[in-house]
């Protein structure tokens, strides 16, 4: 199916296989259901169908509301009962450049101001009415320049006009969370304006671009949506020889491998290293999996010509072990799921072994570095949807975890190991400073996530302002430093019951006892406020099965079951007994802020 999704960028392939593709995707379980409204100035019907397939392949089941043709402003800025009842999670605003107030032959500063105000009115109205995420396209250049190169240099040239309008959109995105830009300007440049437009299709059917570009546009939208809901890849596992450099280091030596500008091949491998380093600096975890003597293999990374450094890798497996075993070790030590990983190797045999052992891992051929970069870009595994301070430190967090695992091996008793870490839990409420990280953790955590709800910034702000909610934001520090904010719980009190409405914890602090500390903190709140019952909820997904028995194992009993939402309720009425049982499981101090 992965191969089908890549091929689906070919419109002809899509039309021949769309029924088979949808049947293969719609019946798979554990889809995240999301309501997506579309306001457009062109025909969207077939685009919707292709977008649905891409989203299904990413594990998102969309329900669509599509507005009337060329009524974006009216549907966004005036009461719309149908859309209000629909209550979208995301609104896609697609205004193609034929739907702008200006035309290619009448761009002006006054027209630009009117256009900017119209767009901002649409965005602000959508945000205020629906409190949802917004995806707005920027604009490709007009198909006609009329005055040639002067269209860029002239104060009122239409190329310059589009660039000013796009800059305005970018500035708005910089200043408004939950607002995302679908970069049609880049896509149209990548595929070429001559391929992008088809005036006949616009005149006949009001298609904003040629039919061959519909899958390209749809996939770009799907990539943004999957990123919003935390479905990007998190880990790149890479070979060394003929992957991060040209040549075989055991034969050529560190001075003989090809990397850098002294050879055409070396320059391409340098590009790959720069690509991966850029990812590591933005929160993607890197690991090495190479069959080599350790000292020889690492000497290539330590070379002055290497762009990547040891510190960019959270796990380095340079040994003579089978690569599938190393992959399993890497996943286990980093506590990441195989579905979040990429594997890159020049050997077809090694790629097939890993592919067969880990079918959810995306596998790439590195024997042609230029093709590798193109394939990685085409798939858009690392779509940006905002960074937090924690993202820049993620590689260090995982490296520190490897050190903790090494320390654990020195202890026969696991509790003694936990005590040796000198852990400190810092508990605070949701606030302006931690809100970005809280939102990211709620939206991108899958394994320790009881209900897999996803949140907009507006929803989090509503919770922040609502005094009936109790929020718990936990940071975990130890002898190796800080792990950052790693757990969030959102709770409410109704009818003498403390309800855990959402609770997530980062996979990098599993088995540290932080989940028991969170429950202890909740017990304390219940005792202080005279609350006699704690209720927790669990909805099973493919990714959170490891916590299916968490409440039961901690003394909760089964309550009601919502068959429509597939949510199991768990109830604890003995808070004193729960607290007593938890204390022996916690080996950390607590600081409240």
PyMOL commands that set and color helices and strands:
alter all, ss='L'
color gray80, all
select helices_A, chain A and resi 2-7+11-26+45-57+72-77+81-86+97-99+109-130+150-153+158-175+184-191+193-196+199-205+211-228+249-252+264-280+294-301+310-312+323-334+338-340+348-357+369-379+389-392+394-408+414-420+435-444+457-465+507-509+514-528+545-547+550-553+575-583
alter helices_A, ss='H'
color red, helices_A
select strands_A, chain A and resi 32-40+60-66+90-94+133-137+179-182+235-238+285-291+313-319+341-345+362-365+423-428+448-449+469-478+481-494+497-505+533-538+557-562+567-572+588-592
alter strands_A, ss='S'
color yellow, strands_A
deselect
rebuild
show_as cartoon
